[in-house]
Amino acid sequence: MILNPALRYRLAVASRAVAAIGGGYALSAMAAALLAILLPMAPAEAVITATLLSFIVFCCAVLWVFAARTAWRAWAGIVLPGAVLGLILVVTPMLRSMA
């Protein structure tokens, strides 16, 4: 099925918007959770600092999504770092419990 070029463009923009909003939120939430665990501060200060830094992560994710050459690259730029952060977030408590 060959799509109309105008429809392809609209779908690509919609895909980028979903990546920016949903993927950016997920990426910034994982970054905040990981930073809250890893920052060498009092727990309350680490959570506040991580939350504030997550706003920067979200803004950078949105900028990345709309600056990427294709929608596929935009999604890859959100999913791959998110997967890495998620893996580190899962592994970190296990490593701390072993120490």
Beta strands, then each sheet from edge to edge (+ up, - down):
end
